[in-house]
């Protein structure tokens, strides 16, 4: 057994931990889904025929207060239905959407932290990007128009939807976890002008 190997409880249903490695600044957990038939998204047929395996690296919640990455040995299955137009497909897990590089629970963790602090501060402490923290917040809040007549705790942050370009000011109801408004620029006028008469902190 390697000296840097550790034991962890993953807490993700369906996965098996193959091994773990702890370095000075991170933990890597090698995982795979327990053998089971996959469902072809093209025809709905079941398949256990493995076409190939690929390694997917995904950021997860911290282990031992260190950045943690899941290295998923992901199966690509071959559809066994001759009439199906889709020859292969990848196995999936609800906690790790297709092409995602972070787990849903890690993004939920970022959103919870951002309710209590600035997005930029959370990004720095979690060693991740401002963009990921902000995207996690927008996933967590309800984006439909909210009743902003009474707000007990108002969160104000900056957002840019083009890297390094024009910024906006975002107003979030921290208790109801709703995006209240998004206005151009990030100046003092943007903050006071948007909230005047429409948002009443109590």
Rosetta constraint file for C-alpha pairs under 8 A:
AtomPair CA 1 CA 5 HARMONIC 7.07 0.50
AtomPair CA 4 CA 21 HARMONIC 5.49 0.50
AtomPair CA 4 CA 22 HARMONIC 5.38 0.50
AtomPair CA 4 CA 23 HARMONIC 6.94 0.50
AtomPair CA 5 CA 19 HARMONIC 7.31 0.50
AtomPair CA 5 CA 20 HARMONIC 5.35 0.50
AtomPair CA 5 CA 21 HARMONIC 4.49 0.50
AtomPair CA 5 CA 22 HARMONIC 6.11 0.50
AtomPair CA 6 CA 19 HARMONIC 7.90 0.50
AtomPair CA 6 CA 20 HARMONIC 5.63 0.50
AtomPair CA 6 CA 21 HARMONIC 6.17 0.50
AtomPair CA 6 CA 22 HARMONIC 6.62 0.50
AtomPair CA 7 CA 19 HARMONIC 7.82 0.50
AtomPair CA 7 CA 20 HARMONIC 6.68 0.50
AtomPair CA 8 CA 20 HARMONIC 7.50 0.50
AtomPair CA 8 CA 63 HARMONIC 7.93 0.50
AtomPair CA 10 CA 17 HARMONIC 7.29 0.50
AtomPair CA 12 CA 95 HARMONIC 7.83 0.50
AtomPair CA 14 CA 33 HARMONIC 5.69 0.50
AtomPair CA 14 CA 34 HARMONIC 5.80 0.50
AtomPair CA 15 CA 31 HARMONIC 6.37 0.50
AtomPair CA 15 CA 32 HARMONIC 5.56 0.50
AtomPair CA 15 CA 33 HARMONIC 4.38 0.50
AtomPair CA 15 CA 34 HARMONIC 5.72 0.50
AtomPair CA 16 CA 31 HARMONIC 5.53 0.50
AtomPair CA 16 CA 32 HARMONIC 5.50 0.50
AtomPair CA 16 CA 33 HARMONIC 5.99 0.50
AtomPair CA 16 CA 34 HARMONIC 6.05 0.50
AtomPair CA 17 CA 29 HARMONIC 6.97 0.50
AtomPair CA 17 CA 30 HARMONIC 5.92 0.50
AtomPair CA 17 CA 31 HARMONIC 4.58 0.50
AtomPair CA 17 CA 32 HARMONIC 6.85 0.50
AtomPair CA 18 CA 29 HARMONIC 7.65 0.50
AtomPair CA 18 CA 30 HARMONIC 5.26 0.50
AtomPair CA 18 CA 31 HARMONIC 5.34 0.50
AtomPair CA 18 CA 32 HARMONIC 7.27 0.50
AtomPair CA 19 CA 29 HARMONIC 6.06 0.50
AtomPair CA 19 CA 30 HARMONIC 5.20 0.50
AtomPair CA 19 CA 31 HARMONIC 7.33 0.50
AtomPair CA 20 CA 27 HARMONIC 7.21 0.50
AtomPair CA 20 CA 28 HARMONIC 5.61 0.50
AtomPair CA 20 CA 29 HARMONIC 4.43 0.50
AtomPair CA 20 CA 30 HARMONIC 5.97 0.50
AtomPair CA 21 CA 27 HARMONIC 5.79 0.50
AtomPair CA 21 CA 28 HARMONIC 5.22 0.50
AtomPair CA 21 CA 29 HARMONIC 6.60 0.50
AtomPair CA 22 CA 26 HARMONIC 6.18 0.50
AtomPair CA 22 CA 27 HARMONIC 4.47 0.50
AtomPair CA 22 CA 28 HARMONIC 6.45 0.50
AtomPair CA 23 CA 27 HARMONIC 6.08 0.50
AtomPair CA 25 CA 66 HARMONIC 6.00 0.50
AtomPair CA 25 CA 67 HARMONIC 6.70 0.50
AtomPair CA 26 CA 66 HARMONIC 5.03 0.50
AtomPair CA 26 CA 67 HARMONIC 4.63 0.50
AtomPair CA 26 CA 68 HARMONIC 5.61 0.50
AtomPair CA 26 CA 69 HARMONIC 7.66 0.50
AtomPair CA 27 CA 63 HARMONIC 6.78 0.50
AtomPair CA 27 CA 66 HARMONIC 6.40 0.50
AtomPair CA 27 CA 67 HARMONIC 6.18 0.50
AtomPair CA 27 CA 68 HARMONIC 4.64 0.50
AtomPair CA 27 CA 69 HARMONIC 6.32 0.50
AtomPair CA 28 CA 68 HARMONIC 5.79 0.50
AtomPair CA 28 CA 69 HARMONIC 4.91 0.50
AtomPair CA 28 CA 70 HARMONIC 5.95 0.50
AtomPair CA 28 CA 71 HARMONIC 6.92 0.50
AtomPair CA 29 CA 68 HARMONIC 7.49 0.50
AtomPair CA 29 CA 69 HARMONIC 6.22 0.50
AtomPair CA 29 CA 70 HARMONIC 4.85 0.50
AtomPair CA 29 CA 71 HARMONIC 5.95 0.50
AtomPair CA 30 CA 70 HARMONIC 5.95 0.50
AtomPair CA 30 CA 71 HARMONIC 4.72 0.50
AtomPair CA 30 CA 72 HARMONIC 6.11 0.50
AtomPair CA 30 CA 73 HARMONIC 7.47 0.50
AtomPair CA 31 CA 70 HARMONIC 6.76 0.50
AtomPair CA 31 CA 71 HARMONIC 6.01 0.50
AtomPair CA 31 CA 72 HARMONIC 4.90 0.50
AtomPair CA 31 CA 73 HARMONIC 6.24 0.50
AtomPair CA 32 CA 72 HARMONIC 5.47 0.50
AtomPair CA 32 CA 73 HARMONIC 5.17 0.50
AtomPair CA 32 CA 74 HARMONIC 6.43 0.50
AtomPair CA 33 CA 74 HARMONIC 7.58 0.50
AtomPair CA 36 CA 48 HARMONIC 6.87 0.50
AtomPair CA 37 CA 46 HARMONIC 5.78 0.50
AtomPair CA 37 CA 47 HARMONIC 5.20 0.50
AtomPair CA 37 CA 48 HARMONIC 4.81 0.50
AtomPair CA 38 CA 46 HARMONIC 5.52 0.50
AtomPair CA 38 CA 47 HARMONIC 5.29 0.50
AtomPair CA 38 CA 48 HARMONIC 6.39 0.50
AtomPair CA 38 CA 77 HARMONIC 7.29 0.50
AtomPair CA 38 CA 91 HARMONIC 6.07 0.50
AtomPair CA 39 CA 44 HARMONIC 5.55 0.50
AtomPair CA 39 CA 45 HARMONIC 5.64 0.50
AtomPair CA 39 CA 46 HARMONIC 4.79 0.50
AtomPair CA 39 CA 47 HARMONIC 6.55 0.50
AtomPair CA 39 CA 91 HARMONIC 7.94 0.50
AtomPair CA 40 CA 44 HARMONIC 4.87 0.50
AtomPair CA 40 CA 45 HARMONIC 5.38 0.50
AtomPair CA 40 CA 46 HARMONIC 6.33 0.50
AtomPair CA 40 CA 47 HARMONIC 7.32 0.50
AtomPair CA 40 CA 79 HARMONIC 6.39 0.50
AtomPair CA 40 CA 89 HARMONIC 6.48 0.50
AtomPair CA 41 CA 89 HARMONIC 7.57 0.50
AtomPair CA 42 CA 84 HARMONIC 6.69 0.50
AtomPair CA 42 CA 85 HARMONIC 7.18 0.50
AtomPair CA 42 CA 86 HARMONIC 5.93 0.50
AtomPair CA 43 CA 81 HARMONIC 7.89 0.50
AtomPair CA 43 CA 84 HARMONIC 5.98 0.50
AtomPair CA 45 CA 79 HARMONIC 7.34 0.50
AtomPair CA 45 CA 80 HARMONIC 7.59 0.50
AtomPair CA 45 CA 81 HARMONIC 6.79 0.50
AtomPair CA 46 CA 79 HARMONIC 7.52 0.50
AtomPair CA 46 CA 80 HARMONIC 7.61 0.50
AtomPair CA 47 CA 77 HARMONIC 6.78 0.50
AtomPair CA 47 CA 78 HARMONIC 6.84 0.50
AtomPair CA 47 CA 79 HARMONIC 5.91 0.50
AtomPair CA 47 CA 80 HARMONIC 6.11 0.50
AtomPair CA 48 CA 77 HARMONIC 6.72 0.50
AtomPair CA 48 CA 78 HARMONIC 7.81 0.50
AtomPair CA 49 CA 77 HARMONIC 5.51 0.50
AtomPair CA 49 CA 78 HARMONIC 5.52 0.50
AtomPair CA 49 CA 79 HARMONIC 7.50 0.50
AtomPair CA 49 CA 80 HARMONIC 7.56 0.50
AtomPair CA 50 CA 75 HARMONIC 6.38 0.50
AtomPair CA 50 CA 76 HARMONIC 5.97 0.50
AtomPair CA 50 CA 77 HARMONIC 4.47 0.50
AtomPair CA 50 CA 78 HARMONIC 6.11 0.50
AtomPair CA 51 CA 75 HARMONIC 7.49 0.50
AtomPair CA 51 CA 76 HARMONIC 5.47 0.50
AtomPair CA 51 CA 77 HARMONIC 5.02 0.50
AtomPair CA 51 CA 78 HARMONIC 5.43 0.50
AtomPair CA 51 CA 88 HARMONIC 7.32 0.50
AtomPair CA 52 CA 75 HARMONIC 6.09 0.50
AtomPair CA 52 CA 76 HARMONIC 5.25 0.50
AtomPair CA 52 CA 77 HARMONIC 7.09 0.50
AtomPair CA 53 CA 73 HARMONIC 6.34 0.50
AtomPair CA 53 CA 74 HARMONIC 5.42 0.50
AtomPair CA 53 CA 75 HARMONIC 4.54 0.50
AtomPair CA 53 CA 76 HARMONIC 5.81 0.50
AtomPair CA 54 CA 73 HARMONIC 5.79 0.50
AtomPair CA 54 CA 74 HARMONIC 5.27 0.50
AtomPair CA 54 CA 75 HARMONIC 6.58 0.50
AtomPair CA 54 CA 76 HARMONIC 7.55 0.50
AtomPair CA 55 CA 71 HARMONIC 6.33 0.50
AtomPair CA 55 CA 72 HARMONIC 5.55 0.50
AtomPair CA 55 CA 73 HARMONIC 4.67 0.50
AtomPair CA 55 CA 74 HARMONIC 5.97 0.50
AtomPair CA 56 CA 70 HARMONIC 7.88 0.50
AtomPair CA 56 CA 71 HARMONIC 5.60 0.50
AtomPair CA 56 CA 72 HARMONIC 5.03 0.50
AtomPair CA 56 CA 73 HARMONIC 6.53 0.50
AtomPair CA 56 CA 74 HARMONIC 6.80 0.50
AtomPair CA 57 CA 69 HARMONIC 6.46 0.50
AtomPair CA 57 CA 70 HARMONIC 5.71 0.50
AtomPair CA 57 CA 71 HARMONIC 4.61 0.50
AtomPair CA 57 CA 72 HARMONIC 6.35 0.50
AtomPair CA 57 CA 101 HARMONIC 6.64 0.50
AtomPair CA 58 CA 69 HARMONIC 5.41 0.50
AtomPair CA 58 CA 70 HARMONIC 5.03 0.50
AtomPair CA 58 CA 71 HARMONIC 6.43 0.50
AtomPair CA 58 CA 72 HARMONIC 7.62 0.50
AtomPair CA 58 CA 100 HARMONIC 7.37 0.50
AtomPair CA 58 CA 101 HARMONIC 4.58 0.50
AtomPair CA 58 CA 102 HARMONIC 4.92 0.50
AtomPair CA 58 CA 103 HARMONIC 6.64 0.50
AtomPair CA 59 CA 67 HARMONIC 7.73 0.50
AtomPair CA 59 CA 68 HARMONIC 6.04 0.50
AtomPair CA 59 CA 69 HARMONIC 4.49 0.50
AtomPair CA 59 CA 70 HARMONIC 6.26 0.50
AtomPair CA 59 CA 101 HARMONIC 6.19 0.50
AtomPair CA 59 CA 102 HARMONIC 4.52 0.50
AtomPair CA 59 CA 103 HARMONIC 6.36 0.50
AtomPair CA 59 CA 106 HARMONIC 7.31 0.50
AtomPair CA 60 CA 67 HARMONIC 7.67 0.50
AtomPair CA 60 CA 68 HARMONIC 5.46 0.50
AtomPair CA 60 CA 69 HARMONIC 5.58 0.50
AtomPair CA 60 CA 70 HARMONIC 6.58 0.50
AtomPair CA 60 CA 102 HARMONIC 6.10 0.50
AtomPair CA 60 CA 103 HARMONIC 5.55 0.50
AtomPair CA 60 CA 105 HARMONIC 7.29 0.50
AtomPair CA 60 CA 106 HARMONIC 5.21 0.50
AtomPair CA 61 CA 67 HARMONIC 7.36 0.50
AtomPair CA 61 CA 68 HARMONIC 6.24 0.50
AtomPair CA 61 CA 105 HARMONIC 7.04 0.50
AtomPair CA 61 CA 106 HARMONIC 4.98 0.50
AtomPair CA 61 CA 109 HARMONIC 7.43 0.50
AtomPair CA 62 CA 66 HARMONIC 5.25 0.50
AtomPair CA 62 CA 67 HARMONIC 5.21 0.50
AtomPair CA 62 CA 68 HARMONIC 5.12 0.50
AtomPair CA 63 CA 67 HARMONIC 7.03 0.50
AtomPair CA 63 CA 68 HARMONIC 6.09 0.50
AtomPair CA 67 CA 126 HARMONIC 7.67 0.50
AtomPair CA 67 CA 127 HARMONIC 7.76 0.50
AtomPair CA 74 CA 90 HARMONIC 7.34 0.50
AtomPair CA 74 CA 91 HARMONIC 6.83 0.50
AtomPair CA 75 CA 90 HARMONIC 6.05 0.50
AtomPair CA 75 CA 91 HARMONIC 5.95 0.50
AtomPair CA 76 CA 88 HARMONIC 6.62 0.50
AtomPair CA 76 CA 89 HARMONIC 5.55 0.50
AtomPair CA 76 CA 90 HARMONIC 4.26 0.50
AtomPair CA 76 CA 91 HARMONIC 6.28 0.50
AtomPair CA 77 CA 88 HARMONIC 5.47 0.50
AtomPair CA 77 CA 89 HARMONIC 5.40 0.50
AtomPair CA 77 CA 90 HARMONIC 5.97 0.50
AtomPair CA 77 CA 91 HARMONIC 7.15 0.50
AtomPair CA 78 CA 87 HARMONIC 5.80 0.50
AtomPair CA 78 CA 88 HARMONIC 4.29 0.50
AtomPair CA 78 CA 89 HARMONIC 6.51 0.50
AtomPair CA 79 CA 84 HARMONIC 7.44 0.50
AtomPair CA 79 CA 86 HARMONIC 6.92 0.50
AtomPair CA 79 CA 87 HARMONIC 5.40 0.50
AtomPair CA 79 CA 88 HARMONIC 5.54 0.50
AtomPair CA 79 CA 89 HARMONIC 7.29 0.50
AtomPair CA 92 CA 96 HARMONIC 7.34 0.50
AtomPair CA 92 CA 97 HARMONIC 7.11 0.50
AtomPair CA 92 CA 98 HARMONIC 6.99 0.50
AtomPair CA 93 CA 97 HARMONIC 6.70 0.50
AtomPair CA 95 CA 103 HARMONIC 5.71 0.50
AtomPair CA 95 CA 104 HARMONIC 5.36 0.50
AtomPair CA 95 CA 105 HARMONIC 7.18 0.50
AtomPair CA 96 CA 100 HARMONIC 6.22 0.50
AtomPair CA 96 CA 101 HARMONIC 7.92 0.50
AtomPair CA 96 CA 102 HARMONIC 6.99 0.50
AtomPair CA 96 CA 103 HARMONIC 5.09 0.50
AtomPair CA 96 CA 104 HARMONIC 6.40 0.50
AtomPair CA 97 CA 103 HARMONIC 7.81 0.50
AtomPair CA 102 CA 106 HARMONIC 6.56 0.50
AtomPair CA 102 CA 107 HARMONIC 7.13 0.50
AtomPair CA 103 CA 107 HARMONIC 6.64 0.50
AtomPair CA 104 CA 108 HARMONIC 6.20 0.50
AtomPair CA 105 CA 109 HARMONIC 6.10 0.50
AtomPair CA 106 CA 110 HARMONIC 6.33 0.50
AtomPair CA 107 CA 111 HARMONIC 6.21 0.50
AtomPair CA 107 CA 132 HARMONIC 7.78 0.50
AtomPair CA 107 CA 133 HARMONIC 7.26 0.50
AtomPair CA 107 CA 136 HARMONIC 5.05 0.50
AtomPair CA 108 CA 112 HARMONIC 6.23 0.50
AtomPair CA 108 CA 136 HARMONIC 6.56 0.50
AtomPair CA 108 CA 140 HARMONIC 7.11 0.50
AtomPair CA 109 CA 113 HARMONIC 6.33 0.50
AtomPair CA 110 CA 114 HARMONIC 6.12 0.50
AtomPair CA 110 CA 122 HARMONIC 7.25 0.50
AtomPair CA 110 CA 133 HARMONIC 5.77 0.50
AtomPair CA 110 CA 136 HARMONIC 6.37 0.50
AtomPair CA 110 CA 137 HARMONIC 7.44 0.50
AtomPair CA 111 CA 115 HARMONIC 6.47 0.50
AtomPair CA 111 CA 133 HARMONIC 6.67 0.50
AtomPair CA 111 CA 134 HARMONIC 7.85 0.50
AtomPair CA 111 CA 136 HARMONIC 5.33 0.50
AtomPair CA 111 CA 137 HARMONIC 4.65 0.50
AtomPair CA 111 CA 140 HARMONIC 6.53 0.50
AtomPair CA 112 CA 116 HARMONIC 7.29 0.50
AtomPair CA 113 CA 117 HARMONIC 6.46 0.50
AtomPair CA 113 CA 122 HARMONIC 6.67 0.50
AtomPair CA 114 CA 118 HARMONIC 5.98 0.50
AtomPair CA 114 CA 119 HARMONIC 5.55 0.50
AtomPair CA 114 CA 122 HARMONIC 6.33 0.50
AtomPair CA 114 CA 133 HARMONIC 7.43 0.50
AtomPair CA 114 CA 137 HARMONIC 7.10 0.50
AtomPair CA 115 CA 155 HARMONIC 7.70 0.50
AtomPair CA 115 CA 174 HARMONIC 6.11 0.50
AtomPair CA 117 CA 121 HARMONIC 6.80 0.50
AtomPair CA 117 CA 122 HARMONIC 6.81 0.50
AtomPair CA 118 CA 122 HARMONIC 6.37 0.50
AtomPair CA 118 CA 157 HARMONIC 6.84 0.50
AtomPair CA 119 CA 123 HARMONIC 6.15 0.50
AtomPair CA 119 CA 130 HARMONIC 6.47 0.50
AtomPair CA 119 CA 133 HARMONIC 6.24 0.50
AtomPair CA 119 CA 134 HARMONIC 6.55 0.50
AtomPair CA 119 CA 157 HARMONIC 7.19 0.50
AtomPair CA 120 CA 124 HARMONIC 6.24 0.50
AtomPair CA 120 CA 130 HARMONIC 5.74 0.50
AtomPair CA 121 CA 125 HARMONIC 6.27 0.50
AtomPair CA 122 CA 126 HARMONIC 5.98 0.50
AtomPair CA 122 CA 133 HARMONIC 7.32 0.50
AtomPair CA 123 CA 127 HARMONIC 5.87 0.50
AtomPair CA 123 CA 128 HARMONIC 5.07 0.50
AtomPair CA 123 CA 129 HARMONIC 5.51 0.50
AtomPair CA 123 CA 130 HARMONIC 5.30 0.50
AtomPair CA 123 CA 132 HARMONIC 7.96 0.50
AtomPair CA 123 CA 133 HARMONIC 6.25 0.50
AtomPair CA 124 CA 128 HARMONIC 6.54 0.50
AtomPair CA 124 CA 129 HARMONIC 7.66 0.50
AtomPair CA 128 CA 132 HARMONIC 7.05 0.50
AtomPair CA 128 CA 133 HARMONIC 7.74 0.50
AtomPair CA 129 CA 133 HARMONIC 6.68 0.50
AtomPair CA 130 CA 134 HARMONIC 6.19 0.50
AtomPair CA 131 CA 135 HARMONIC 6.00 0.50
AtomPair CA 132 CA 136 HARMONIC 6.05 0.50
AtomPair CA 133 CA 137 HARMONIC 6.31 0.50
AtomPair CA 134 CA 138 HARMONIC 6.32 0.50
AtomPair CA 134 CA 159 HARMONIC 7.59 0.50
AtomPair CA 135 CA 139 HARMONIC 6.21 0.50
AtomPair CA 136 CA 140 HARMONIC 6.32 0.50
AtomPair CA 137 CA 141 HARMONIC 6.27 0.50
AtomPair CA 138 CA 142 HARMONIC 7.66 0.50
AtomPair CA 138 CA 143 HARMONIC 7.37 0.50
AtomPair CA 138 CA 179 HARMONIC 7.68 0.50
AtomPair CA 140 CA 177 HARMONIC 7.17 0.50
AtomPair CA 141 CA 177 HARMONIC 4.77 0.50
AtomPair CA 141 CA 178 HARMONIC 4.67 0.50
AtomPair CA 141 CA 179 HARMONIC 6.27 0.50
AtomPair CA 142 CA 177 HARMONIC 6.71 0.50
AtomPair CA 142 CA 178 HARMONIC 4.96 0.50
AtomPair CA 142 CA 179 HARMONIC 6.62 0.50
AtomPair CA 143 CA 178 HARMONIC 6.37 0.50
AtomPair CA 143 CA 179 HARMONIC 5.75 0.50
AtomPair CA 144 CA 178 HARMONIC 7.98 0.50
AtomPair CA 144 CA 179 HARMONIC 7.88 0.50
AtomPair CA 145 CA 179 HARMONIC 7.80 0.50
AtomPair CA 145 CA 180 HARMONIC 6.87 0.50
AtomPair CA 146 CA 178 HARMONIC 6.80 0.50
AtomPair CA 146 CA 179 HARMONIC 7.44 0.50
AtomPair CA 146 CA 180 HARMONIC 6.03 0.50
AtomPair CA 148 CA 173 HARMONIC 7.98 0.50
AtomPair CA 148 CA 180 HARMONIC 6.54 0.50
AtomPair CA 148 CA 198 HARMONIC 6.69 0.50
AtomPair CA 148 CA 199 HARMONIC 5.43 0.50
AtomPair CA 148 CA 200 HARMONIC 7.36 0.50
AtomPair CA 149 CA 198 HARMONIC 6.47 0.50
AtomPair CA 149 CA 199 HARMONIC 5.66 0.50
AtomPair CA 149 CA 200 HARMONIC 5.92 0.50
AtomPair CA 150 CA 199 HARMONIC 6.60 0.50
AtomPair CA 150 CA 200 HARMONIC 5.15 0.50
AtomPair CA 150 CA 201 HARMONIC 6.10 0.50
AtomPair CA 150 CA 202 HARMONIC 6.68 0.50
AtomPair CA 151 CA 173 HARMONIC 6.29 0.50
AtomPair CA 151 CA 199 HARMONIC 6.70 0.50
AtomPair CA 151 CA 200 HARMONIC 5.75 0.50
AtomPair CA 151 CA 201 HARMONIC 4.55 0.50
AtomPair CA 151 CA 202 HARMONIC 5.96 0.50
AtomPair CA 152 CA 173 HARMONIC 7.72 0.50
AtomPair CA 152 CA 175 HARMONIC 7.27 0.50
AtomPair CA 152 CA 201 HARMONIC 5.12 0.50
AtomPair CA 152 CA 202 HARMONIC 4.62 0.50
AtomPair CA 153 CA 173 HARMONIC 6.20 0.50
AtomPair CA 153 CA 174 HARMONIC 5.57 0.50
AtomPair CA 153 CA 175 HARMONIC 6.42 0.50
AtomPair CA 153 CA 201 HARMONIC 6.47 0.50
AtomPair CA 153 CA 202 HARMONIC 7.44 0.50
AtomPair CA 154 CA 171 HARMONIC 6.84 0.50
AtomPair CA 154 CA 172 HARMONIC 5.87 0.50
AtomPair CA 154 CA 173 HARMONIC 5.15 0.50
AtomPair CA 154 CA 174 HARMONIC 5.92 0.50
AtomPair CA 154 CA 201 HARMONIC 6.61 0.50
AtomPair CA 155 CA 170 HARMONIC 7.95 0.50
AtomPair CA 155 CA 171 HARMONIC 5.69 0.50
AtomPair CA 155 CA 172 HARMONIC 4.86 0.50
AtomPair CA 155 CA 173 HARMONIC 6.27 0.50
AtomPair CA 155 CA 174 HARMONIC 6.05 0.50
AtomPair CA 156 CA 169 HARMONIC 6.96 0.50
AtomPair CA 156 CA 170 HARMONIC 5.64 0.50
AtomPair CA 156 CA 171 HARMONIC 4.82 0.50
AtomPair CA 156 CA 172 HARMONIC 6.42 0.50
AtomPair CA 156 CA 191 HARMONIC 7.96 0.50
AtomPair CA 157 CA 169 HARMONIC 5.89 0.50
AtomPair CA 157 CA 170 HARMONIC 5.26 0.50
AtomPair CA 157 CA 171 HARMONIC 6.83 0.50
AtomPair CA 158 CA 167 HARMONIC 6.56 0.50
AtomPair CA 158 CA 168 HARMONIC 5.65 0.50
AtomPair CA 158 CA 169 HARMONIC 4.64 0.50
AtomPair CA 158 CA 170 HARMONIC 5.80 0.50
AtomPair CA 158 CA 186 HARMONIC 6.37 0.50
AtomPair CA 159 CA 167 HARMONIC 5.49 0.50
AtomPair CA 159 CA 168 HARMONIC 5.08 0.50
AtomPair CA 159 CA 169 HARMONIC 6.17 0.50
AtomPair CA 159 CA 170 HARMONIC 6.66 0.50
AtomPair CA 160 CA 164 HARMONIC 7.28 0.50
AtomPair CA 160 CA 165 HARMONIC 6.67 0.50
AtomPair CA 160 CA 166 HARMONIC 5.90 0.50
AtomPair CA 160 CA 167 HARMONIC 4.37 0.50
AtomPair CA 160 CA 168 HARMONIC 5.93 0.50
AtomPair CA 161 CA 165 HARMONIC 7.79 0.50
AtomPair CA 161 CA 166 HARMONIC 7.51 0.50
AtomPair CA 161 CA 167 HARMONIC 7.43 0.50
AtomPair CA 162 CA 166 HARMONIC 6.84 0.50
AtomPair CA 166 CA 184 HARMONIC 7.98 0.50
AtomPair CA 166 CA 185 HARMONIC 6.96 0.50
AtomPair CA 167 CA 184 HARMONIC 6.64 0.50
AtomPair CA 167 CA 185 HARMONIC 5.17 0.50
AtomPair CA 167 CA 186 HARMONIC 6.09 0.50
AtomPair CA 168 CA 182 HARMONIC 6.48 0.50
AtomPair CA 168 CA 183 HARMONIC 5.49 0.50
AtomPair CA 168 CA 184 HARMONIC 4.44 0.50
AtomPair CA 168 CA 185 HARMONIC 4.58 0.50
AtomPair CA 168 CA 186 HARMONIC 5.50 0.50
AtomPair CA 169 CA 182 HARMONIC 5.69 0.50
AtomPair CA 169 CA 183 HARMONIC 5.34 0.50
AtomPair CA 169 CA 184 HARMONIC 6.34 0.50
AtomPair CA 169 CA 185 HARMONIC 6.20 0.50
AtomPair CA 169 CA 186 HARMONIC 5.12 0.50
AtomPair CA 169 CA 190 HARMONIC 6.81 0.50
AtomPair CA 169 CA 191 HARMONIC 6.88 0.50
AtomPair CA 170 CA 179 HARMONIC 7.43 0.50
AtomPair CA 170 CA 180 HARMONIC 7.73 0.50
AtomPair CA 170 CA 181 HARMONIC 5.98 0.50
AtomPair CA 170 CA 182 HARMONIC 4.62 0.50
AtomPair CA 170 CA 183 HARMONIC 6.71 0.50
AtomPair CA 171 CA 179 HARMONIC 6.14 0.50
AtomPair CA 171 CA 180 HARMONIC 5.40 0.50
AtomPair CA 171 CA 181 HARMONIC 5.22 0.50
AtomPair CA 171 CA 182 HARMONIC 6.41 0.50
AtomPair CA 172 CA 177 HARMONIC 6.79 0.50
AtomPair CA 172 CA 178 HARMONIC 5.63 0.50
AtomPair CA 172 CA 179 HARMONIC 4.52 0.50
AtomPair CA 172 CA 180 HARMONIC 5.35 0.50
AtomPair CA 172 CA 181 HARMONIC 7.29 0.50
AtomPair CA 173 CA 177 HARMONIC 5.45 0.50
AtomPair CA 173 CA 178 HARMONIC 5.19 0.50
AtomPair CA 173 CA 179 HARMONIC 6.40 0.50
AtomPair CA 173 CA 180 HARMONIC 6.50 0.50
AtomPair CA 174 CA 178 HARMONIC 7.04 0.50
AtomPair CA 181 CA 194 HARMONIC 7.99 0.50
AtomPair CA 183 CA 190 HARMONIC 6.72 0.50
AtomPair CA 183 CA 194 HARMONIC 7.08 0.50
AtomPair CA 184 CA 190 HARMONIC 6.99 0.50
AtomPair CA 185 CA 190 HARMONIC 6.26 0.50
AtomPair CA 186 CA 190 HARMONIC 5.92 0.50
AtomPair CA 186 CA 191 HARMONIC 7.31 0.50
AtomPair CA 187 CA 191 HARMONIC 6.70 0.50
AtomPair CA 188 CA 192 HARMONIC 6.26 0.50
AtomPair CA 189 CA 193 HARMONIC 5.37 0.50
AtomPair CA 189 CA 194 HARMONIC 7.99 0.50
AtomPair CA 190 CA 194 HARMONIC 5.97 0.50
AtomPair CA 191 CA 195 HARMONIC 6.37 0.50
AtomPair CA 192 CA 196 HARMONIC 5.98 0.50
AtomPair CA 194 CA 198 HARMONIC 7.41 0.50
AtomPair CA 195 CA 199 HARMONIC 5.08 0.50
AtomPair CA 195 CA 200 HARMONIC 7.75 0.50
